[in-house]
Amino acid sequence: MKYDNQLRYATEIIKAFAGGTPLHDWLKQYFKEHKQMGSRDRKQLSEMVYCFYRLGHAMKNHSTDERILVGLFLCNSSPVELLSYFKPIWNDQIGQTLEHKTNILSQSSIAFDPANIFPWKDRLGDGIDHPALCNSFLHQPDLFIRVRPGYEKTVLKKLQDQSLPFEWIAPTTVRLPNGFKAELLFELNKEVVIQDLSSQETGGYFLPPDGSRPGHVKAWDCCAASGGKSILLADQYRDLRLLVSDIRPAILANLKKRFEAAGISTYDSLVLDLTKPVFNLESATVTLNRMAPFDLLLLDAPCTGSGTWARNPDELYFFNEGSIDRFSVLQRRIVSNTIFSLNRKGRLVYITCSVFKKENEAMVDYIQQTYRLKLERMEYFKGYELRADTMFAAAFSS
């Protein structure tokens, strides 16, 4: 009866959720309104719901109940109580490989093809391994932190004192189990920054190709969000004159708090919609005219977010392919409205967390052809191979 109720509740949750809001936030509100559910029930139901969405676009013609059970089977490597009740044969084989599990499902007359999880193979960027990408959606990525300069010994000692399972990835990255409460052990943004592995690796593009660090740099983080890459930029360039902007005032308010914790006090910030010509805005003209031209434009562009869908599988499930074209248009507009603030020897760093060619390689072609910038290098940071996000970065010089 207990497991029947859990499956019924999970099905009701999935049918009530229509996307548009991050699943994590939606579940938090749902459980707040259903206080009769204990912490164990909330944890179990959350796992069941997430496993349903991890199947992406595979098995969409199957019932919600069946998708939940298949998701639990494919996404776990150790026995699950609920599966032992509904599918004991599956539960006995739960530690096997994905190929073996797929064969077990076929014996139950369930045709599961991992390639259907992410059906847009023909739109992927060059070098993206479609089977590996699909398989990555079945597992939650790990948690990564970046250790800030001067705190390496402090952070390492705290980790060792707690006997935590962790991996130190030189020079400044730490891999931790997903769900670890980093804020309970570290001073966030002062000692460490919570930042995905691939996001940290894009920082290698912030510096010139020869690795030099100019004595004084003026940089504009155009779509700064909560400022993770700006903090990384400040850790690379000690004499940095920084402008941060974003379309969302609340996000910039959060950035301000993070910067205070990080010890960053000399910067300017603007609320800007970069899809519109910003130099025509009276509110922005004074600041932009005072700071431009910039040595570095950091454009972490709005995108489909497809490289992060292993963390947010609901976005994979509800994704509309037309969004690729919509974001491509936004990206071109933002480039066109910011590129003219770059100085004659300046650099543009273009970043997305997308795996789609139209948002990445096609944008590189567009930037080169339209603005005659020289491509220094570009690459995908293939987080799907490393239980991390997947990102793309390209650097240009004028």
N, C-alpha and C positions, 0 to 999 in steps of 0.2 A: 504493500500500500504506500509506504514511504517513497519508493522509487517511482511508482506510478504518478504520485502527486508531483514529484520533482519534474518529471518529463512533461506533465500537463502544464505546470507553471512556466517552464522554459518555452514551451510552444506558445503560450499566451503572450509572453514577453516579446518573442520574435514577431508574432502577428501584430502586436501593438506598435512596434518600432518601425518607423517609416523612413529612417535616414534623415539627413539634413543636419542633425545634431551629433556630435561625437558620441559613440556608443557608451564610452566610459562615463560621460556626464549624464547621459540619459538614464543609465542603470542606477547611478547614484541617486537621482531624483526619484526613480521608480521605487527603490528600496526605502527611501525616506517616507514615501507615501504608503508603504506596506510594512509597517513596523513589526508585524507579527512574525516576520522572517528573521531567524537568528543569524549570527555571523557565519556559521557553517553552511546554512542554506544559501545565503547570499553568495558565498564563495563558490559553492557547487553550481548554482544556477548561472553565475557569470561565466564559469568555464564552459558549461553546456552551450550557452548562447554564442560565445566566441568561437567554439569549435564548429558550430553551424556555419558561421560566416567565413571561417577559414577555408571552407570548400569552394569559396568564390562562385564561379559560374558552372561548376561541375554539379551534376545531379539536380539541376533546377526543376526537373520534372518529377522529382520524388517528393514524398510527404515531408513535412517539417520534422516529425518524429524520427523518420528514418535518417534524415540528414544529420540530426543531432547525434544519433547513435554512431553513424559512420564517422562523423567528425571526432567524437571521443576516441574511437578506435584508431583513427589515423594520426591524431595529434598527440597521443600519449605513448610512452614507452614502458610504463609500469601499470599494473592492474588498476582498474577503476571499479568501485563497488557497484555503481549503477549498471555497468556493462555486465558484471557477473550475474546480475539479476535478469537482464533482458537478453544478452548475447554471451552466454558463458564460453562458447567455443571461440568467439572473437577474443574474449578477455584472456583466454589461455595463450593466445598467439600475439598478444599486444606488444611484446618486445622485439618482434621480427622486423625485417626490412620493409620498406614501402612496397616493393615489388611483391614480396610474400603476402603482405596484407591485402594487396589488390587481388591476388589470386584467391585468398580466403573469401573476399567479398564476391568474386565471380561464382564461387561455389554456392553462395547464398542468392544467386541470380541477381546480383547487383553489379552493373557494369560501371566501374569507376575508372575514368581516364584522367590522370593528373594534369595532362595538357589542357583540359577544359577549365581548370581553375582560373587560368589567365588566357582568354581566347584570342588576344590581339597580337599574336606572334609576328604577323607581317608588319606591325607598326613599331616593333622594338628597335632600339638603337643598335649600331654595329657592335658585335662582340658580346651582346647579352645572351647568355645561355638560357634558352626558354625552359627546358626541363628543370634545370637547377632553380630558376626563378620560381616556377610553379611549386616545386617541392618546398621552397623556403616559406611559403605562406602557411604551411601546416605547423609552424613553430613560432613562438613568440621570440623576437630578438632579445639579446642580452641588454643589460644596462651598462653604459660606459660613462666614465668621468674623465675629465682632463685636469691634471694636477697643474696648478699655476706656479710660475717661477718662484723658487725659494721655499716651497712647501713640500718638496719631494720626501724629505726625511720624516717630516711630521705626519704626512699622509700614510707612508709606509708603516710607521710605528703604530698608528691607530689601527690599521688593517691587521697587522700581526698580533696586536694585543687582544683583538676581538676574535682571533682564530677564524676569520672569515675565509670562505673559498673565493679566491680572486686570482686574476692573471694580470701581471704587469707587462704592458706592451710598450717597449721603449719608444720614445724617451719619456713620454708624460701621460700615457693612457692606462687606465685600469678597467678591466672587464669584471663586472659583478653580476650576480644572479638577478634576473628581472624581478622586480617587486621589492628589492632591497631599499630601505628608507635611508638614503644617503644623508638627508638633512638631520638625522638623529646622531650621526657620527662626525660629520664634517661641517665647517662653516662654509656654506654654499656661496659661491662666487668670490669668496676671499681665498680659501684654500683650494677648492676644486670647483669646476663648472660641470654640471650635468650636460653632456654633449655626446651625441652618437659618434662612433668611430669614424665613419665616412665624413661626417661634418668636420671633425678635427683634421682629417687628412686634406680636406680642401684648403686648409690654411697654408699648405705648401705653395699654393698659387698666389698668395698675397705678396710674396717676395719676388723681386726680379729674377729672371732665369739664372743669373750668376750667383744668386743667394745673398747678394749684398743688401745692406740695410742703410738706405740713405739717412743722413743726419736729421733731416726734417721732412715730414711727409704730411700733406693735406689729403685727407681721404673722406669720401662720402659713402656711407653704408646706406644705400638707397631704400631698400626694403628691410629695415633693421629688425623688425619683429621685436622679440624681447632681448636682443642684443648679444646673443652667444658668440656670433662671429666678430662682433665689434670688440668684445673682451679679448678674444684671441688675437685680433689685430693689434690691440693696445699692448698685449704681451710681447708682440714681435717688434713693434716700433715704439721705443721709449719717448721719442720726441714726435708725438702725433697730434695733429690738429684735426679733430674729428667732427663731422656732421652726420647725424643719424636722422632718418625720416621713415615714416610709415603712415598708412592711410587711417590707422585705428588709434585714436587718442588713448584708449585704455591700455593698449599694448605699450605705448611709449611711457605711460605712467609706471608700468611694471618694469620697463627698461631702466627708468630712473632709479628705482629701488635696487635693482641688480648692480647698476653702476656704482651706487653708494657703497654697497657691500664690497665691490671689487676695487674700490679706491680710485675710481675714475671720476674726476670732477671737472675737467676742462674739455667741454664738448658743447656743441649746439644741437638742438633738436627741432624738427619741424613736422607738423601733421600735413602730409601731402598726398594727393591723388596723382600719382605719376603717369597715369594714362592720359592726363591732360597737360598742356604746355605750362610748366611750373614757373617759368620766368615772366609770365603774364600776371602772376598772382602778387598783389601788393603785399600780402602778408609774408611772402617768401622772398621777395625781391631783395630786401635789405640784407638778409643773411646770405643769400646765394651770391649776390654781387660782392659782398665783403670777403667771402671765402673762395669763390671760384677764381681761376681755374684750379681743378683738383689734379693731384699726382696719381690718385687711385680712385676709380669708381668700383665699388663692390656691389654687384647686382645679384643678390640671392632672390631670383625672380619668383613671383607667384606661379604655381604650376599645378598639374594634376595631383602631385604628391604620390605618384604610383610607386616610387622607390621606398615609401614608408608603409605600404599597405599590409605588410606582415605585422606591424604594430597596430594597425587600424583596419582589420579585415572587413569591417562593415563598409568602408569606402570602396573596397574592391567589389563587393557584392552589388552595391547600388550605382556603380560607375556607369556613366553614359559616354559612349565613345565620342560624341560630339564635343565633349569638354576639351578634347585635345586641340581642336581648331580654335575654340574660344580662348584658351590660354595662350596659344601661339599668337593670336592677334594682340592680346594684352602685353605679351612680352615684347613684341615689336614696337608697340606704342611707348612702353617704358624706356626702351633703348633710345628711341628717337627723341624723347623728352629729356634725357639726361646726358647723352653722349657729347653734346656741345659744351658741356662744362668741363670737359677733359682738356688738360693742357697739351702743348705740342709734343711733349715727351712723356705723356701720361700713359697709364695702363688701365684697361678694363678687365675685371674678373667677373665672368658670368657663371652662375651656379644654379642648378635646379636639383630637386629630389625626385626627378622623373626618369623613367626608363624609355620614354617614347622619343623616337628619332625627330619628330617634328618640333619638339620642344628643345632639342639639344643640337645634333649635327646640322639640322636644317637652319637653326638660329645662328650657328657659327657661319654657315654659308651666307646667310642674309647680312650679318654684321660685316663680314669681309667685303662683300660685293657693294653694299650700300654706303658704307662709311670708310672704306679703304683702310681698315685697320689690319695690322699684320698679326696673324695667329702665331702665338708663341708655342702653345701646346694645349692639348685637351685630352680628357680621359674619363672613363666611368670608374667610380669607386664601387666595386661589386660587393656590396654588403651582403647580398643574398648568399654568398659563399662563406660568410663569416658571422652569421647570426647578428647582422647589423643592417642599417638602412643602405640603400643604393643611391648614389648621387652622381652628378655629372658636373665637371668644371672645365672651363676654357679661359685662357688668358690671352689678351690682345695688347699690342703696343701701338701707339699712334705715330 
